[in-house]
Amino acid sequence: MWKIPSLIVLVFSVIMFASAAKAAPPVCGDRAKVIDRLSAKYSEEPVAIGITANGGVIEVLKAPDGATWTILFTYPSGPCCLVASGEAWQDLEAKLKGPQA
């Protein structure tokens, strides 16, 4: 149950560390406006969400066909920032574990 949020936090941490090395200014804005813009321009919608240890929210958005994807981080204080974006998103098949497997 905690694997996906933990994975998202790990991915976010790695991306933030890599981004900090380049020192590019973050692209941030009002969350509702950012979501609306991504929906209008790329047809992206949220598909995963998690709460970080500091109370922030990390979200993965993707287009229905997976052609584009975006990872956003919303700080507890309000700003929503683009963490990463790309193309060719692929969902992984869930594997059953335990007695149902």
Salt bridges, closest charged atoms under 4 A:
GLU59 OE1 - ARG31 NH2 2.81
ASP91 OD2 - LYS62 NZ 3.79
